Every structure is written in structure tokens, then in C-alpha cells.
Amino acid sequence: MAWEERERAKARVADQQSDRMAENREWIATKESAKGFFFCLAVLCLAGGAAWFGYVQIFTKGLERLPAKVCDGAVDRDVVIPALPKTRSAEEGATRQGAGEDLHFSCQVYTSGETFLTGWVDVQRSSLQDWLRYYGADVRDDAVRVSVDGIEVLAKLDAAGGISSVYIPCAPKGVQADESSGPYAIIAEASVIATEEDAGAAVRQAVTDFAYQLAERSYKLAECQAPRGFPEELPRYKNG
């Protein structure tokens, strides 16, 4: 009998050990499954992040890849970026014709979409009142106007695009101001086509800054006879 009891005790111990081993195997298998799950999740997150980064770099950073100075060095790239929607690629180019009172300077920035930003500058025989009548009639009641140190700006924006004009008095090289039949000025105009509808004042400001920097460069190209300083930036527009 004693022998039989010992054998039964051994059998119970063996069964308990077998149960514990089975539980350990299940726990190890569960742990490994959890590790595998989190590893796969981490790989998917990394892959998703890499895909998103690649998408952003390839399809939305076209403007950021433009030169730091566009328009033959006249305009900061950071002025162009807010004026246009994100794009896969962008190109820019500038042209200059004539000199003095015949100066014409222009620049265009095109995107891989259907949007573009363009600006031109001419030396014109025009008074401030003439300029205001022309652009005031064009932009009507939705215009905004800012002035600083004799520099005048009119701008507007709607859902389809925006336009800005800059007026800076200038007697160009070769013109005797007291003999001319009227005042001369640097007149710049810039516009953007097919902007985002909710762009608001940010796009209007960017288009104005684009025109302003073109005008500043043209003042030097035309060799305007009255040296003047240019503010680093124009007064900012406000939303609303």
C-alpha cells in the first residue's frame, strides 16, 4: 500500500509539473505574440511616417525648393510661398528690358498646378492721383490701401485671385524733373490666379510684398535720381 501511495504521489507531482509547463508555454507564446504585434505595429508606423514624409517632400515642397532669392535676386522666396498653394514643383523667371524711363522688369512663378504668381514694373509718367484713379476704379470698394514714407499701395483679393499695385515717385536717369511734362513713378503690379478661397489677408499681403520687392529692385535699376530708403516691410494688412 505504501508503495502504491508513493506512486500516486509521484503521478500527482508529475501532473502538476506538466500543468505548470503547459502554462509556461502558453505564457511564453502569448508574450511572443504580443512582441510580434508591437513590432509589426512599430514597423507599420515607421513605414507610414516614411510614406507621409516622402509625400510631403515630393508633392508639397515645390515652392520651398525654389532659390532663396527669385526674380533675378529681387524677391525673397519666403514672400512667394504664402501666395501660392502647396505644389509638387515650381519654376520662376524674370525679364528686364530697357533702362531709365523705358525700364520694364517682370517676374513669374509657376507651379505644377494651375496657379501662378506674376508681377511687372514700369517707369511711367503718372501722378499719384492718376494712379489712384486707375487702380481705385479697378478695385472699387473692396480695396485696401497702405502708405509709408511716400510709398503707396492698393490691393484687393477675392476667391479667384488677388491684385496689388505699388506707386513710388521716381525721376529716372536721363530725365530732368523740372523739364518733364509730368511726374514720373515706379509703378508695380502683381497678381495671383486661382488662390485658395480661404486664403484671406495672408495671400493679399504676400502678393503686395511681391510687388513691393519688385518695385524696390526697379527703383535701383531705373537709377532714380532721388536716393531713398526702403522700409524692410510694408504695414501689415489685417483680416476682416
C-alpha positions in Angstrom: 0.0 0.0 0.0 2.8 2.4 0.9 4.4 1.7 -2.5 1.1 2.5 -4.3 0.7 5.8 -2.3 4.1 6.8 -3.3 3.4 6.1 -6.9 0.2 8.0 -6.9 2.0 11.0 -5.2 4.7 10.9 -7.9 1.9 10.8 -10.5 0.2 13.9 -9.0 3.5 15.8 -8.8 4.2 14.9 -12.4 0.8 16.1 -13.5 1.3 19.3 -11.6 4.6 19.9 -13.2 3.1 19.1 -16.6 0.3 21.6 -16.0 2.9 24.3 -15.0 5.0 23.6 -18.0 1.9 23.9 -20.2 1.0 27.2 -18.6 4.6 28.5 -19.0 4.5 27.6 -22.7 1.2 29.4 -23.1 2.6 32.5 -21.3 5.7 32.4 -23.5 3.6 32.1 -26.6 1.4 35.0 -25.6 4.4 37.1 -24.8 6.0 36.3 -28.1 2.7 37.1 -29.9 2.5 40.5 -28.1 6.1 41.3 -29.0 5.4 40.4 -32.6 2.3 42.5 -32.6 4.0 45.6 -31.3 7.0 45.0 -33.6 4.7 44.9 -36.6 2.8 48.0 -35.3 6.1 49.8 -34.9 7.2 48.8 -38.5 3.8 50.0 -39.9 4.1 53.3 -38.0 7.6 53.8 -39.4 6.5 52.9 -42.8 3.6 55.2 -42.6 5.7 58.0 -41.3 8.3 57.5 -44.1 5.5 57.4 -46.7 4.0 60.6 -45.3 7.4 62.3 -45.2 8.1 61.2 -48.7 4.7 62.5 -49.9 5.2 65.9 -48.2 8.7 66.3 -49.7 7.8 65.1 -53.2 4.3 66.6 -53.6 4.1 69.7 -51.4 7.6 71.2 -51.2 8.0 72.6 -54.7 8.0 76.2 -53.6 10.5 75.5 -50.8 12.9 74.2 -53.4 13.0 77.5 -55.3 16.2 79.6 -54.9 16.3 81.7 -51.7 16.0 84.7 -54.0 13.8 84.6 -57.0 13.1 87.1 -59.8 16.8 87.6 -60.6 17.5 88.1 -56.9 14.8 90.7 -56.4 12.3 88.8 -54.2 12.7 86.6 -51.2 11.4 83.0 -51.6 9.6 83.4 -48.3 7.4 86.1 -49.9 6.3 83.7 -52.7 5.4 80.7 -50.5 2.4 82.2 -48.8 1.0 83.5 -52.1 0.6 80.1 -53.7 -0.8 76.7 -52.6 1.5 73.8 -51.9 2.7 72.2 -55.0 4.9 69.3 -56.3 7.2 71.6 -58.3 7.6 75.3 -59.2 9.6 77.4 -61.6 10.4 81.1 -61.7 11.9 83.5 -64.2 12.5 87.2 -64.7 12.9 89.5 -67.7 14.4 93.0 -68.0 14.0 95.4 -70.9 15.2 99.0 -71.5 16.6 101.4 -69.0 15.8 104.7 -67.3 12.3 105.9 -68.3 12.0 102.9 -70.6 12.6 100.3 -68.0 10.4 97.2 -67.8 11.0 94.5 -65.3 8.8 91.4 -64.8 8.8 88.1 -63.0 6.6 85.0 -62.9 6.4 82.0 -60.6 4.6 78.9 -62.0 3.5 75.8 -60.1 2.8 72.3 -61.3 -0.9 73.0 -60.7 -2.9 75.7 -62.3 -1.8 78.6 -60.1 0.8 81.2 -60.8 2.1 84.5 -59.4 3.2 87.2 -61.7 4.4 90.8 -61.4 5.7 93.6 -63.6 7.2 97.1 -63.1 7.3 100.0 -65.4 8.6 103.6 -65.2 5.6 105.7 -66.1 4.7 109.3 -66.3 2.0 109.3 -63.7 0.9 111.4 -60.7 -0.3 109.8 -57.5 -3.9 111.0 -58.4 -3.7 109.3 -61.8 -2.5 106.1 -60.2 -5.3 106.2 -57.6 -8.0 106.9 -60.2 -6.8 104.0 -62.4 -6.4 101.4 -59.6 -9.2 102.8 -57.5 -11.6 102.3 -60.3 -10.4 98.8 -60.9 -10.6 97.6 -57.3 -13.6 99.6 -56.2 -14.8 99.3 -52.6 -13.0 96.1 -51.7 -9.6 97.7 -51.9 -7.2 98.2 -49.0 -4.6 101.0 -49.1 -1.4 101.5 -47.1 1.2 104.2 -47.2 4.7 104.5 -45.8 7.5 107.0 -46.5 5.9 108.2 -49.7 5.3 104.6 -51.0 1.6 103.9 -51.8 0.0 100.5 -52.1 -3.5 99.4 -53.2 -4.6 95.8 -53.0 -7.6 93.5 -53.2 -8.3 89.8 -53.0 -11.3 87.6 -54.0 -11.9 83.9 -54.3 -10.5 83.8 -57.8 -7.3 85.8 -57.3 -5.7 88.9 -56.0 -4.0 92.0 -57.3 -1.7 94.6 -55.7 -0.1 97.8 -57.1 2.8 99.9 -55.7 3.5 103.5 -56.5 6.9 105.1 -55.8 7.8 108.6 -57.1 10.9 108.4 -59.3 12.7 110.7 -61.8 14.7 108.1 -63.7 18.2 108.5 -65.1 18.2 110.8 -68.1 15.1 112.8 -67.2 15.2 116.3 -65.9 12.4 116.5 -63.4 11.9 120.3 -63.8 11.7 119.9 -67.6 9.4 116.9 -67.8 5.7 117.4 -68.6 4.6 115.5 -65.5 5.9 113.4 -62.6 7.4 110.0 -63.1 7.0 107.0 -60.9 7.9 103.4 -60.5 4.6 101.5 -60.8 4.5 97.8 -59.9 1.6 95.4 -60.3 1.4 91.8 -59.0 -1.4 89.3 -59.2 -2.1 85.7 -58.3 -4.5 83.4 -60.1 -6.7 80.6 -58.6 -5.8 81.0 -55.0 -7.4 79.0 -52.2 -10.7 80.6 -51.3 -9.9 80.8 -47.6 -6.5 82.5 -48.1 -7.7 85.9 -46.8 -5.3 88.6 -45.9 -2.2 86.3 -46.0 -2.3 86.0 -49.8 -3.1 89.6 -50.3 -0.1 90.5 -48.1 2.2 88.1 -50.0 1.1 89.5 -53.4 1.7 93.0 -52.1 5.1 92.1 -50.7 6.0 90.5 -54.1 5.1 93.8 -55.9 6.9 95.9 -53.4 10.2 93.9 -53.7 10.0 94.1 -57.5 9.4 97.9 -57.2 12.4 98.3 -54.8 14.7 96.5 -57.2 13.4 98.5 -60.2 14.0 101.8 -58.4 17.7 100.9 -58.4 17.6 99.5 -62.0 16.0 102.8 -63.2 18.7 104.8 -61.4 16.0 107.0 -59.9 17.7 110.4 -59.1 16.4 110.9 -55.6 18.2 108.4 -53.2 15.7 107.0 -50.7 15.4 104.3 -48.1 13.0 101.4 -48.3 11.3 100.0 -45.2 12.1 96.4 -44.5 8.4 95.6 -44.9 5.2 97.5 -45.6 2.5 97.9 -42.9 0.7 94.6 -42.4 -2.9 94.0 -43.5 -5.4 92.8 -41.1 -8.0 90.0 -41.6 -11.6 91.1 -41.9 
